[in-house]
Amino acid sequence: MPRELLDGLNLQVGDQFQIIETDDGIILRPVRNTFERQMTAARDVMDKYEIGLQKLAK
């Protein structure tokens, strides 16, 4: 991608994209903060099932 496009979209070389196929072509959607989203989801599950997880850990 041209540097001007990357700069305009606040993207860096090496950023990852999700590729979505449509009838008209493809959509490239940047994947941002994947690790942070996964950690937030994991914390939510651990909070929700805290007692069950503690019992399984014994």
N, C-alpha and C positions, 0 to 999 in steps of 0.2 A: 504494500500500500504506500502511496506517496506520503512523505513526511508531513506535508501540509494537512492532509486528511487525518493522520494520527494526532497531530498537535491540536487540530480543531475539535477532535472528539476526546481529547485528554487520554489518549492511549499511548502505550509504550511498545517498542519492539519486543516480541515475546509474549504479549498478552494473548490469552486464549479466547476463542470464539465458539459459540454454539451455532451450528449450521442448521437452518430450518428450510426445508424444501417446500416450495409453494407451486401452484399451477403457473405462476408468472415468472418463476426463477427461484432464487435463494435469498434468504435473509441471514446476514451475519450479525449476531448479537454478542457483545462482549460478555464474558463471564467474569464477574468482579467478586472479590472477597469470598471465594469458594470455601476456603479453609475457615474463615470466620463464620460463615453461614452454617457450615457443618458443625462447628463447635457449639454454636448457639442452639442448634437442633438437638445435639447430644445432651447439653445441659438441661434443656427443657424436658427431655425424656427422663433423665436422671432425677430431676426434681419431682416429676409426676409419679414416678415409680420408685421413689427412694426406699420405702419400707421393703418392698419386694426385692429390690436389688441387694439390700443389706442382708436379708434372709438367704438369698442365693450365695452371698459371699462367705457365709459361715460354713 
